[in-house]
Amino acid sequence: MAPQDLPPELWLRIASFLRRDEVMRLVGVNLTLFNLALDAQYAVVHIDGLTTPATVRMLERLRDPIPASRVRSLVFHPGLKPKKTTNPALRPPASPPSGRSSFKFWNRNKAAVPPSPPPPPQPSFEQLVDALTRVFPGLVNLRSFEMEAWDLEAAYDGFLRTAWSAFGPRLEALSFGGTPQNFRQLVESKPNIPACTSLSLQFSQAVDAATKPASATAAADDVLTNTLAPYINSLAPQLQVFKVWSWSTLDLSPLFLNLGTFPHLHDIHVRSPFNTFTNPVGLTSVLENNAETLTSVELRLNPMGSAVDNTVEQPLATWLLSHKEHNPQVMTGLKTLRIFPTNLDDGFATLLVYLERSVKTLRTLAVKDRYMSLDEISTLLAPLAYSAGEDGLESLRLHVRAWSPELFALLATQLPGLRSLSLYLGGSPPDRAAAQLFFDKLRAARESRSWALQDIGVWQGGFEVSLTTMHSLAECIPTVRSFWGNGEMVSDTKLYESGLSFERFAS
């Protein structure tokens, strides 16, 4: 059978073994691969900085309904609008004239070189925003919209209204980032998103928060309490995923104190410095009131300043520990838990309580930013060993002070059904002799060679370890066939945040 006669189903199967870039290179082979390549290229479109040449080219391309119809996710990061300098005192000084440029006489023996034609005028910010809104109607399959609006101006309220009119009813996921005032604009634009089940909010501080802290705080509290919380509550019956991130000192207490119950919520993710909360009772209430439906919780509440002084973690540790006796429903029946438990004893003790409450259901665990000793890891794994078989933990992320053959023996023994392991190592990389000794011992260990682990990722000092190290590790654990969640034994730097889909290892 000639290649062109192969059925589309077989080409789809072949393509499932290819990387994205390989599929792109096969765009001209047949219609099946053409469609797959277009889907790969346009499924997620990033508009980063409206006045960049890449943005201009992309907007021009999306005027064609064929690529526009492939877009499933639009990520819009407009960047700061350039401001015109009107005060002469604020303008940069002009370059002093050089002697060569001020010389007035032509060399009569050489022909004068005509000046280069001026470059074409750069489209204005307003023109490019208008160009983006013109492609909206062609995004007929858009399901996810992400926008950063830190510098959004009131004049662009119409931009949001146009977006909701064009694709709002089809949106399944909305992510919006900005200051409290930006969130007021979002709500006032009346988003029409009846199918949206995932809402992500990213907060930044108001511009005048440092110069006018009292008025900025009052204004932010008003938006969170009287504008944003009621809007979120109006979406509560349809939301399944709710994420709140804050990159500033903004106090999110008023928001959580005014949130109600989400009858279908199964995933909540909160990332904000705990020492910005003046009243964390609202956050506890959200966790407790929705405990019956929640299956995935991520809490990244690292206090500001904890990197240099972990005593600032004590209020967070105390808050976590309060769930042990006062909130027995919190963290029950979870499938996924990602948490910073503090570096204090109270926080670690609470983590063990959480594990006991979800021991029969937990499949993914990520303990973040606490570098643990081998003894602490042994204590951590003790509750999980209860269900360490086929129905036990599948994905584990740990920060460890050092790796050793004993660590891998412990993991293999306590978690024989583990399929994905992510390790963040403390300290410095070992020298060649120490590394060779480590791998010799690990290669000889019976526990590692009989382990069913399929994926592993190792980081040190914020970077992936070398591929040579990873391949040496894979030789010691023969079942490993993927590094860093890639599905392949190759390097591909990425955040290991979202967990691993084990469907890719089913075959």
C-alpha positions in Angstrom: 0.0 0.0 0.0 1.4 3.4 -1.0 1.7 6.0 1.8 -0.9 8.2 0.3 -3.4 5.3 0.5 -3.0 4.9 4.3 -6.2 5.6 6.1 -6.4 8.8 8.2 -6.7 6.8 11.4 -3.3 5.2 10.8 -1.7 8.6 10.1 -3.1 9.9 13.4 -1.6 6.9 15.2 1.8 7.6 13.5 1.6 11.3 14.4 1.0 10.4 18.1 4.7 9.2 18.2 6.1 12.4 16.8 7.1 15.6 18.5 5.3 18.9 17.6 8.2 20.1 15.5 8.3 16.9 13.6 4.6 17.1 12.8 5.1 20.7 11.6 7.8 19.5 9.1 5.4 17.0 7.6 2.7 19.6 6.8 2.8 19.0 3.1 2.6 15.2 3.1 -1.2 14.8 3.2 -4.4 16.4 4.4 -4.3 14.6 7.7 -0.8 15.9 8.6 -1.7 19.3 7.2 -4.6 19.6 9.7 -2.5 18.3 12.6 0.3 20.8 11.8 -2.2 23.7 11.7 -3.7 22.5 15.0 -0.3 22.3 16.5 0.8 25.8 15.3 -2.4 27.7 16.1 -4.0 25.8 19.0 -2.4 28.3 21.5 -1.8 31.8 20.3 0.3 34.3 22.3 -0.1 38.0 21.7 2.8 39.4 23.6 3.3 43.1 23.1 1.0 44.6 20.6 3.5 46.6 18.7 6.0 43.8 18.0 6.5 42.6 14.4 5.6 39.1 15.4 2.2 40.3 16.7 1.5 42.2 13.5 2.3 39.1 11.5 0.1 36.9 13.7 -2.9 39.2 13.5 -2.6 39.4 9.8 -2.5 35.6 9.6 -5.6 35.2 11.9 -7.6 37.2 9.4 -7.7 34.0 7.4 -10.6 31.9 8.8 -8.6 28.6 8.3 -5.9 29.3 11.0 -8.3 31.4 13.1 -10.7 28.4 13.4 -7.8 26.3 14.9 -7.2 28.7 17.9 -8.3 27.0 21.1 -6.5 29.3 23.5 -5.7 33.0 23.3 -3.1 34.5 25.6 -3.1 38.3 25.5 -0.2 40.2 27.3 -0.5 43.7 25.7 2.5 45.2 27.5 2.8 48.8 28.6 1.4 51.4 26.3 4.3 53.8 25.5 3.7 57.2 27.0 4.7 60.4 25.2 7.1 62.7 27.1 5.7 66.2 27.2 8.0 67.8 29.7 11.2 68.8 27.9 13.1 68.4 31.2 12.3 64.7 31.2 13.4 64.0 27.6 16.8 62.3 27.2 19.5 64.7 26.1 20.3 64.8 22.4 23.5 63.1 21.3 26.3 65.6 20.8 27.2 66.2 17.2 30.2 64.4 16.0 32.9 66.1 14.0 32.1 63.8 11.1 28.4 64.5 11.1 29.0 68.3 11.3 31.4 68.4 8.4 29.6 70.5 5.6 31.6 69.7 2.5 31.0 66.9 0.1 33.9 64.9 -1.3 33.6 65.9 -4.9 35.4 62.7 -6.1 32.6 60.5 -4.8 29.0 60.3 -5.8 26.6 61.2 -3.0 24.7 58.2 -1.5 21.0 58.9 -1.6 19.4 58.6 1.9 17.6 55.3 2.7 13.9 55.5 2.5 12.2 55.9 5.9 10.8 52.7 7.5 7.1 52.2 7.2 5.2 53.8 10.0 4.7 51.6 13.1 1.0 50.8 13.7 -0.3 52.6 16.8 -1.4 50.8 19.9 -5.0 51.7 19.1 -4.7 50.4 15.6 -3.4 47.0 16.8 -6.0 46.7 19.5 -8.6 47.4 16.7 -6.9 44.7 14.5 -7.1 42.2 17.3 -10.8 42.8 17.8 -11.4 42.4 14.1 -10.0 38.8 14.3 -12.3 37.9 17.2 -15.3 36.8 15.1 -13.1 34.2 13.3 -12.1 32.5 16.6 -15.0 30.2 16.4 -13.4 27.4 18.4 -11.8 29.5 21.1 -12.3 27.9 24.6 -9.7 29.7 26.8 -8.9 33.4 27.1 -6.1 34.8 29.2 -5.4 38.5 29.6 -3.0 40.6 31.7 -4.5 44.0 32.2 -2.0 45.7 34.5 -2.0 48.8 32.3 -5.5 48.5 30.8 -7.1 52.0 30.4 -10.8 52.8 30.7 -10.9 53.6 27.0 -10.4 49.9 26.3 -13.6 48.7 28.1 -15.0 48.3 24.6 -12.3 45.8 23.8 -13.5 43.5 26.6 -17.2 43.9 25.6 -16.3 43.0 22.0 -14.5 39.9 23.3 -17.5 38.7 25.3 -19.8 39.4 22.4 -17.6 37.4 19.9 -16.5 34.4 21.9 -17.8 34.7 25.5 -20.6 32.2 25.3 -18.1 29.5 24.2 -15.4 30.2 26.7 -14.7 27.3 29.1 -11.7 29.0 30.9 -11.0 32.6 31.7 -7.8 34.0 33.3 -7.5 37.6 34.1 -4.6 39.5 35.8 -4.5 43.1 37.0 -4.9 45.6 39.8 -8.1 45.9 41.8 -9.3 48.7 39.5 -8.7 46.4 36.5 -11.0 43.8 38.1 -13.6 46.5 38.5 -13.4 47.1 34.8 -13.6 43.4 34.1 -16.9 43.1 36.1 -18.3 46.3 34.6 -17.7 44.9 31.1 -20.4 42.3 31.9 -18.6 39.1 30.8 -21.1 36.8 29.0 -19.5 33.4 29.9 -22.2 30.9 30.7 -20.0 27.9 29.8 -17.0 28.9 31.8 -16.0 26.3 34.4 -12.5 27.5 35.1 -11.7 31.0 36.6 -8.1 32.2 37.3 -7.4 35.6 38.9 -3.9 37.1 39.3 -3.6 40.2 41.4 -1.1 43.0 41.4 -0.9 46.0 43.7 -2.4 49.4 42.7 0.1 51.9 41.4 -0.5 54.3 44.2 -0.3 51.6 47.0 3.2 52.7 48.0 2.5 56.5 48.0 -1.0 56.4 49.4 -1.3 53.1 51.3 -4.5 54.0 53.3 -6.6 55.1 50.3 -5.2 52.3 48.1 -6.1 49.7 50.7 -9.6 51.1 51.2 -10.2 51.2 47.4 -8.9 47.6 47.0 -11.1 46.4 49.9 -14.1 48.0 48.3 -13.5 46.3 44.9 -12.9 42.9 46.5 -15.9 43.1 48.8 -18.5 44.9 46.7 -17.6 44.1 43.1 -15.5 41.1 42.6 -16.8 38.7 45.3 -20.4 39.1 44.3 -19.4 38.5 40.7 -17.5 35.3 41.6 -20.5 34.2 43.6 -22.7 34.6 40.6 -20.5 32.2 38.7 -20.2 29.8 41.6 -22.9 27.3 40.4 -20.9 26.7 37.2 -17.2 26.8 38.4 -15.2 23.6 38.7 -11.7 25.2 38.9 -10.9 28.4 40.9 -7.4 29.8 41.1 -6.3 33.0 42.9 -2.7 34.3 42.7 -1.3 37.5 44.2 2.2 38.8 43.4 2.0 41.7 45.9 1.2 42.8 49.4 -2.5 43.0 48.6 -4.7 41.7 51.4 -7.1 39.1 49.9 -9.0 38.6 53.2 -12.0 40.7 52.0 -12.4 38.5 48.9 -12.4 35.1 50.7 -14.5 36.4 53.6 -17.3 37.2 51.1 -17.2 34.1 49.0 -20.0 31.5 49.2 -20.2 27.8 48.4 -19.3 26.4 45.0 -21.5 23.3 44.5 -19.3 21.8 41.7 -15.8 23.0 42.6 -13.2 20.3 42.5 -10.0 22.2 42.1 -8.8 25.2 44.1 -5.4 26.9 43.9 -4.3 29.8 46.1 -0.9 31.4 45.9 -0.4 34.5 48.0 1.9 35.5 50.9 0.2 34.4 54.1 1.5 37.4 56.0 -0.6 39.7 53.8 -3.8 38.1 55.1 -5.3 40.1 58.0 -8.0 37.5 58.5 -7.5 34.0 57.0 -10.9 32.8 58.3 -12.4 33.3 54.9 -9.8 31.0 53.3 -10.5 28.3 55.9 -14.3 28.7 55.2 -13.8 28.2 51.4 -11.8 25.0 52.0 -14.3 23.7 54.6 -17.5 24.7 52.9 -16.4 23.0 49.6 -14.6 20.0 51.1 -17.3 17.6 49.9 -16.6 18.3 46.2 -12.9 19.3 46.3 -10.5 16.7 44.9 -7.5 18.9 44.2 -6.0 21.6 46.4 -2.9 23.7 46.0 -1.8 26.2 48.7 1.3 28.2 48.1 1.2 30.6 51.0 4.9 31.2 51.5 5.2 34.3 53.7 7.2 37.2 52.4 10.7 37.2 54.0 10.6 33.5 54.9 13.7 32.8 52.7 15.9 34.7 55.2 13.9 34.2 58.4 11.7 31.2 58.8 10.2 32.5 62.0 7.8 34.6 59.9 6.3 31.2 58.9 4.8 30.6 62.4 1.4 32.3 61.8 1.0 30.1 58.7 2.0 27.0 60.6 -0.4 27.9 63.4 -3.2 28.4 60.9 -2.5 25.1 59.2 -2.5 23.3 62.6 -5.8 24.8 63.5 -7.4 22.6 60.8 -6.4 19.5 62.8 -8.9 20.0 65.6 -11.3 22.7 64.5 -11.9 21.8 60.8 -12.0 18.0 60.4 -13.5 18.3 56.9 -10.6 20.2 55.4 -8.4 18.2 53.0 -10.5 15.1 53.1 -10.9 12.7 50.1 -8.3 14.6 47.9 -6.8 13.1 44.8 -4.2 15.9 44.5 -2.4 18.0 47.1 0.3 20.5 46.5 1.4 22.5 49.5 4.1 24.5 51.2 3.8 23.1 54.8 6.4 25.6 56.2 9.8 24.6 57.6 8.4 24.4 61.1 7.2 21.3 63.1 3.6 22.5 63.3 3.3 22.7 59.5 4.9 19.3 59.0 2.6 17.8 61.6 -0.5 19.2 59.8 0.7 17.8 56.5 0.7 14.4 58.0 -2.9 15.0 59.2 -3.9 16.0 55.7 -2.3 12.8 54.3 -4.2 10.7 56.8 -7.5 12.3 55.8 -6.9 11.5 52.1 -4.8 8.4 52.3 -7.3 6.2 50.4 -7.8 8.7 47.5 -4.5 10.6 47.1 -2.8 10.1 43.7 -0.6 13.2 43.4 1.4 14.9 46.2 3.8 17.8 45.8 5.5 19.1 49.0 7.0 22.4 48.0 9.9 24.5 49.2 10.7 22.4 52.3 14.0 20.5 51.9 13.6 17.3 53.8 16.0 14.8 55.4 15.7 11.1 54.8 14.1 10.6 58.2 11.4 13.2 57.4 10.7 11.6 54.1 10.3 8.2 55.8 7.8 9.8 58.2 6.0 11.5 55.3 5.6 8.2 53.4 4.4 6.2 56.4 0.7 7.1 55.9 0.9 6.7 52.1 2.3 3.1 52.4 -1.2 2.1 53.5 -2.3 2.3 49.9 0.9 1.8 48.1 -0.3 -0.6 45.5 -2.2 0.0 42.2 -4.6 2.4 43.9 -2.0 4.4 45.7 0.1 7.4 45.0 1.1 7.9 41.3 3.0 11.2 41.2 5.3 12.6 43.9 7.3 15.8 44.1 9.8 16.4 46.9 12.5 18.8 47.9 15.3 16.8 49.4 18.5 17.9 51.1 20.5 15.3 49.2 19.8 12.2 47.1 21.2 8.9 48.0 20.7 5.2 47.1 18.9 4.9 50.5 16.4 7.5 49.4 15.5 5.6 46.2 15.3 2.3 48.1 12.9 4.0 50.5 10.7 5.4 47.7 10.7 2.1 45.8 9.8 0.1 48.9 7.1 2.4 50.3 5.6 3.4 46.9 5.9 0.5 44.5 3.1 1.8 42.4 4.6 5.3 41.9 4.8 6.3 38.2 6.2 9.8 38.3 8.9 11.3 40.6 10.1 14.9 40.7 13.1 15.7 42.9 14.5 19.1 43.8 17.9 18.7 45.3 19.6 21.0 47.8 23.3 21.6 48.0 25.8 21.5 45.2 26.3 18.8 42.5 28.7 16.0 43.6 32.1 15.6 42.1 32.7 12.9 39.6 33.9 10.3 42.1 30.9 10.8 44.4 28.5 10.6 41.5 30.1 7.4 40.2 29.8 5.8 43.7 26.2 6.9 43.9 25.2 5.3 40.6 27.2 2.1 41.3 25.3 1.6 44.5 22.0 2.5 43.0 22.6 0.2 40.0 23.2 -2.7 42.4 20.1 -2.1 44.5 17.4 -4.7 44.0 14.6 -2.2 45.0 15.4 0.2 42.2 15.7 -2.4 39.5 12.3 -3.9 40.3 10.6 -0.5 40.6 7.8 0.3 38.1 8.6 4.1 37.9 8.0 5.4 34.4 8.9 9.2 34.6 11.5 11.1 36.6 12.7 14.7 36.7 15.6 16.0 38.8 16.5 19.6 39.4 19.4 21.2 41.4 20.0 24.8 42.0 16.9 25.8 40.0 18.0 23.9 36.8 17.6 20.5 35.3 20.5 18.2 35.9 22.4 17.1 32.9 21.0 14.5 30.4 24.1 12.4 31.1 23.0 12.2 34.8 19.4 11.4 33.8 20.4 8.6 31.5 22.7 7.1 34.2 19.7 7.3 36.5 17.4 5.6 34.0 20.0 2.7 33.7 19.4 2.1 37.4 15.6 2.1 37.0 14.9 0.2 33.8 11.2 1.0 33.6 11.9 4.8 33.2 11.1 6.0 29.7 10.4 9.7 30.3 12.2 12.6 31.8 10.6 15.7 33.3 7.1 14.7 32.2 8.0 14.9 28.5 6.9 11.4 27.5 10.4 11.1 26.1 13.9 10.7 27.5 15.0 14.2 26.4 15.5 17.5 28.0 12.7 20.1 27.8 12.8 22.8 30.5 9.3 23.4 31.9 7.6 24.0 35.2 6.6 20.8 36.8 3.5 22.3 38.3 0.4 20.8 36.7 1.1 17.1 37.5 1.4 14.4 34.9 -1.2 12.9 32.7 -0.6 9.2 32.9 -2.7 8.5 29.7 0.5 9.2 27.7 2.0 6.1 29.4 -0.9 3.8 28.9 0.4 2.1 25.8 
